[in-house]
Amino acid sequence: MAEVQEAGKRPKAAGQPSQPGRTADRLAAMPPEEAARADVVAMLRVGFALWCALFSFLVTNGVIYPAVAQVDPWIREWATGFSVLVLAALVAIMKWAPQWMHPRAYNAVAVASVLGYLVCDVAGFLLSNPALLLAGSLLDSLAEAWLFVLAYMGFAEIDGQRRPLLAMGACLAAYLLQPFIALLLPLHAVALEAMLFLALFLCVRPLVVEPLRHARLSEPQAEMAVTNPRSFLSFGHLLYVAIFVFSMAQGLCIALPGPFNDAPALPVAFVPLAVILLVYMVRGRMPNADGLFSLCALFIIAGMFLQPSDQVISAGVVSASNTLIDAGASCFSLLLVLLVGSIASRNRVAALPTAAFMLGLYWFGVGVGAVLGNSAMALLGWTREALIWSSFASAMVFVVFCFMVLKNVSFAEAIGAIQPPALVVEAPAGPAEPSAHEWCLAVAADYGLTPRETEVFELLAQGRTVGVIREKLVVSLNTARFHTKNIYAKLGVHSQQELIDLVERYEWGG
């Protein structure tokens, strides 16, 4: 992922480096009429792919997993855990070993998994065989993890002004059809989900070929984060913590009521999405990530407090708490899609691991919450008093987190502070430019860099990554990182881009 440099010249830094492979960049090179048609086709492809991902998720949780649980209740937990492991593996590959990213092989495995899932689950339901259902669920999780990441990456390729409308349209369409999911038999649901997976893959594949190729050719993100710390959010960032805590609260809401609340939710989860879309059409702008998260949290908190008195309020006909929780989940689905798109627009090389990490956090959080809820109720005896105390305690912990821990944190500001990394490639072999070397020496002298730091500094100014510096100077990776951090501290910069800008200011007499 780099800007091609002229032979023998030191890489020049731009304020906003281009990031190759973007759909918008490719459209800019086309004739206007052709670009307009290609833009519409790309949006339709991505919108349909997103709808396939969201609707298949609703089908799985609304029909398939409940039917599987009647045969063996632990299959869902095994499948969820396996999908989290697959997503964690994708994050680890991009962080430390992107050369292991083989998109064609992964695509082939995903398609084969869809077909295997279809065969195993159909046979498993017909024979009521737990082993076949477990095999089918694991294959489903494998395909789902990779294909959902592709859908999110395709969404990140769309121009930023069109992303909100596309995300709202896909989410609204999925939740509008949610009431009809209850009419499906398990076998029909399995066949439908397999078709949705294949349609998702066919729609989004042409749009992610280039991003996947650049992801494979990029430097390990652990090394890029050293030279460009402002281009990546750490995995411990409060944005990610908030996603995990919210999803855990959602899992608790699902598990805590147990036998006390088996009434269905009103099929109105689409209403908040419709209101958000209407506001967007009238005002021309989306609520920011902070406002959307607050709305999600409000629905979940209200649902938690209503759980103990749900049957009294709704007379056991419908579930008021489940209705509110479903509304919060629908808004949270929109928030996840928009967050991935926003972060990827700031740093496109992070699109794949960001999508994988957020999806993994969400699924893992729901699983952890469900386990905690079931464990708490089992420990307290599955009584109504246990439900009252467990729901109240869970709601209060979530309220404290939202209004105390997140009080001074802005998701929008965190995303806005992400800077595109300095994207460069090594220049072809040629004579070194003396002036560039001399300016680097001048900067090093003025800022008191040691001889070894000066060597590292000059390579950083040429756009080299920590991995390249390690190889050129024959030092360990930790040593290269240590020198880089010291250089940043002495120069008062926070990224490789700022370091290159500093050298250029010297060169131009600034």
N, C-alpha and C positions, 0 to 999 in steps of 0.2 A: 504494500500500500504506500505509494510514494509518488513524488513528483520527479519526472525525469530531468536530470541535470545535464547541462552542456559539458562536454568533455573538458577536463582540466580546470573546471571552475568550482569554487566552493559553493555548496548548496545555498540558495537564497531562501529566506523565509518570508512567507506572506502572512498577513494578519489572520486570514481564514484559509488555510490550505485546502485545496480541492481534495475530495475523497472519491477515488475512482469507483466505477461500477454502479453509481446511483442511477436510477431510472430517469430522474429529472435531468441529469447531465447528458444522458444518451438522447433524450428527446430534444434537448437544445441543439444538437447537431443535425437534426432532421429538418426537411422543408416544413413550413408551418402547417399545411393541411395534413401531411402524413404524421407530424408530431401530435396534432390534435386527436387524430384517430387512435394513434398508439396510446395516448394518455387515457382516453376513455376506456380502451380495452384493458389497460393495466389496472385502472380503478375497478372495473367490473370483476376482473380476475381476483384481485385482492379482497374486494368486498365479499364475493361469494366464498372465497377460501376462509375468511374470518367467520362468516356465518356457519360454514360447515364445521369449523372447530368448536364454536360455541354451542351449536345445536347438538352436535354429537356428545358433548360433555353433559348436556341436559338429559339426553336419551340414556346415557350410561348410568347416571345417578338416579334418574327417575324410574327406569324400568329394569335395566339389565342387572345392576348390582342388587336391588331388592329381591329379584328373582333368584340370583346366585346365593344370596344370604339364606334363603329358605333351604338350600342344599347344604351349604357350609358357610357360616357367618364370618369365618376368618379369611376367606378368599379375597374379599375386598381389601382387607388390611395388607395382605401379601402383595396384591397387585399395586396398591398405592405406594407401598415401600419400594417396589421394583421400579416404578416410574420415576420416583425421586432419585434412585441410584443412577438411572440412565441419564437424567438431567444433570446430576452432579458430575458424572463422567464427562459430559460435553463441556461443562464449565472448566473442569480440570485440564482437559485437552487444550482448550484455548488459552488457558492461563500459563501452562508450562510446556506443552508439546503440540503446537498447531500442525506440525508435519504429520501427525496421526489423524488429522481430519481428512477423510476420504469420502466426499459427498456422494459419488456414484455408488460406492459400496453401501453407504448408509441408506441411500434411497432404495437400493435393491433389497436390503434387509427389511426396511419398513414395509415395502409392498408385499414381500413374502410373508411378513408377520400378519398383515391384514388378511391375507388369504388363509393362513394357518389359524388365525383367530376365528374366522367365519366357520371353518370346518370343525374345530374343536368345540366351540360353544354350541353350535347346532347339535352336534352329537352328544355333548354333555347334557343339554336340556332334555333331549329326547330320551336319554338313558338315565337321567338324574345321577350322573357320574361326577363326583367331586374332582377326581384327578383330571378329567378332560376339561372341566370348567376352570380349574386352576391354570392349566396350560393355556387355555384360550384367553383368560384374563391377563396372564403375563405377556402373551403376544400382543394383546390389545394395548397394554401399557407401553410396551416397547415402541409400537407404531405411533401411538398417540403422542408420546414425548417428542419424537423427532418431527412429526408432521405439524404439531402445534408450534414448534420453534420455527419451522419454515414459514408458517402462516404469519407469525409475528415479524419475521425478517422481511417478508414481502410487504407487510404494512409499513415497515420503516423505510422502504424504498419509495413510497408515495410522497409527493410534495407536501410540505408541512401545512399549507393552507387548506388542503383537501382532507387531511387525516381526521380531524374531528368529526366531520360530516360522515365520512366513511365508517368510522368506528361506531358512531351512534346508530347509523343505519343497520349495520350488521348485528349489533347487540339488540336493538329494538326488534328486528325481524326474528331473531332467535327466540326471544322471550315472548313475542306475540304468539308463536306457535307452541309454546310450552304446554298450554292446556290440552292440546291434542296428543301429547306424548302418552298420557294415561290410557289412551285407547289402544295402544300398541301391545301386542303379545310379545313375550320375550324373544321368540324366534324371529318375529318381524323386526323387532328393535335391533337385533344383532345384524340382520341383513341390511337394514337401513344404515346403521353405523358404518359397516364395511363400505357401502357405496359412498357415504359422505367422506370417508378417509381417502378413497381413490379419487373422488372429484376434487378434494382439497389439493392433493398432490399434483394432479394434472393442471389445475389452475395456476398454482403458485410456482411450480418448478421453473418455467422460463424466466421468471423475474428474479430468482435467487441464485442462478448459475454463477453470475459474476461476483456477487457478494460472498458466496461460499468459496469461490476460487481465491479471492483476496484474503479471506479468513485463513485459508490453508497456507498461503504464502507470507502471512504477516509474522512479525516477531512475537515471541511469547509475551502475553500481556503482563506477566509478572515483571519482565524486564522493561517493557514500555512504560509501566507505571512508575518505575524508578526515575526515568528521565522526563516523564510527563505526568507528575502526580496529580495535576489538576484536571487531567483528561479522564480519570477513572474514579468512580465511587467505590470506596472500600466495602467489603462484604459486611462489615459491622456498622455501616452507615444507618442512621435512624430511619431513613426512607425504607430500607430493607427490613429493619426491625419492626416498623409499623405494619408492613405487609404480613410478616409472620404472626404478629400478635393479633391482627384482625382475623386472619384465617384460622388461628387457634380459637378465637372467640366464636367464630362460625361453627367450628367443629364441636365446641362445648354446647352450643345451642341445639345442634342436631342430636347429641347424645343424652343430655341431661333429662329431658322429659320422659324418655323411655315409654313405659306402658301408660303413662298418665295423659299423653297427648297424641292420639293416633288420628285426630281429625285432619282433613286436608286443608291446605292453605287456599285462600281465594286466588284465582288465576289473574292477579293484577300486578305481577312483578314488573311488567312492561311499563306501568304507568309513570314511575319516576323517570325512566328513560325517555318516554314521550314528552314529559314536561321539560326535561333538559333540552331535548331537540327543539321544542317549540320556543324556549327561551333563546336558544342559539339562532334560530331563524329570525326572531324579532330583534334581538340585540346585536347579532352578528359576532358573538364571541362565546366561548365555552367558559364555565366556571373553572378556575385553576385547580391544580391537583389538591391543594389544601382544602378548598371548598368542597370538592367531590369526596375527599376522604372523610371530612366532617359529616357529610350527608350519609355516607355509608355507616359510619360509627353511630350516628343518631338512630338509624333503623335497627341496628344490632342491639344497642343498649335498651331501646324500647321493647324489643322482642324478648330480651333476657328478663326484664322486670315483669313482663306480662305472663311468662311461662307458668308460674305457680297458680295463677287465677284464670288461666285460659278457658277452662271449661265453664267457669261461672260467667265469663263475659260473652262467650260465643255459644253457650249451651251445648257444646260438643258437636255442633253441626259443621263448623269450620274452625280453623285455628287462627286466631288473631296474631299470636306470636310468630307462627310460621309464615304468615303473610308478610309481616314486617321484616323477618329475617330473609325471605326470598327477595324482597325489594332491595334490601341492603346488598345481597349477593349480586343482583343484576347491576347495580351501580358500581360494585367493586370490579366486576368483569370489564366494564367500560374503563374504569380507572387503570387497570392493569395494561390493557391494550394501549391506552394513551401514554402511560409512563414509558413503556418500551419504545414507542415511536419517538417520544421527546428525547430520551437519553440517546437513542441511536442517531437522531438528527444532529446531536452535538458531537458524537464520537462514533462514527459508523463502524469502526473495527470492533466495537463492543456490542454490536447488535445481537450476535448469536449468543454469547455468554450471558448478556443481560436478560434476553428472553428466557433462556434455560434456567437461569438462577431465580428469576421471579416466579416462573411456573413451578419450579421445584419448591420454593419457599411456600407458595400457596397450598400446594397439595400436601406437603409435609406438615404445615401448620394445621390444616383441617384434620389430618390423621392424628396428630398429637392431641389436639383438642378433644377429638372423639374418645381417644384412649383415656385421657384425664377425666372426662365426664363420666364414662362408664365405670372407671375405677372409683371415683368419689361416691357415686350412687351405690355401687356394690358394697363399699366400705360402710356406708351409713345405713344400708338396709333397704334401699328402694322404697322409701316411704314418702308421703306427701311432705312431711316436715323436712326430710332430707332434700327434696326438690326445692323447697322454699329457701333453705339456707344456702344450698349450692348455687342456685340461680342468683340470689342476692350477692353472695361473695364474688362470683364471677363477674357480675355486672359492675360492682364497685371497683374491682381491680382494673377492669377495662376502662372505666371512667377516670380513675386516677392516672392511668397511662396516657390517655388522650389529653387530659387537661393539665397534667403536671409535667410528664416527660416530654410531650410534644409541644408544650406551650410556646417555647422560643425557637421552634424548628419550622422552617418553611420548605416544603417539597419543591415548590416552584423556584425558590432561590437556589436550592441545592442543584437542581437541574440546569438552571441558567448559568451557574458558575462553572459548569463543565466546559473545558476548552478543547478544541480539536487538537490532537497530537501533531507534533512535527513529523510529517510524512515525507521521508526521503529514501533514496536508494544510493548505493555506493556509486560514485562517478567512475566512468571507464578509466583504465590505467592511462596515465599521461603525466607530463611534468607538473610538479607541484607549483602552485602560484605563490611566489615569495611573499607578496604583500599580505596574503591571508595569514601566513605563518607569523609574520612580524606583528600584525595586529593582535593575534592571539597572545604572543609574548608580552605585548604592551599591557593588555588587560590583566594577564597573570601577574605581572610585576606590580601594577597599581593596586591589586587586591590581595597581594601577599600570598599567592599560591606557592606551594612547595614544588620542587622539580617534578615529582611524580604526579601531583595534582595538575600541573601544567600539561603533561602528556595526555592525561585523561580529558582535561578541558578542551584541548585542541581537537580531539576526536569528537567530543560532544558538539563543538562548534561546527564540525563538518557533517553533523547529522547522524553520526554513528550511534547505534543502540548499545546498551550495556553488554549484550551478548557479543557484539562485534569487538567492543573495547577489551573484553576479557580475552578474546582470541588474539588480538593484535599485540597486547601487552603481556600475554602469557601469565595471567593472574587468575585467581579464583573469582567466581561470580560475586561472592560476598565482599571481596576486596574491591572489585569494580563498583559495587553499589555503595560501599563505605566512602570511597573517594568522591563519587558523584554527589552524595548527600553533603559532604564537607564543602565541595565547590559551590553548590547551590547556597549553602548557608553563608559562605564568605562573599559571594556576589550579590546576595539578597534577591535571588530569583526563585521562582517556584516551578518552572518547567523548562524543557529544552528549547522551546520556542522563545521564551524570554531571554535565555542565554545567547541564542543566535542573534536576537535583536540587539542585545548589548554590544556584541562584537561589531555589528553593522553600524551602530551609532559611533563607535570609535573610528571605523573606516571612513565614515562620512563627516567626521569632525564634530559629531554631536556630543 
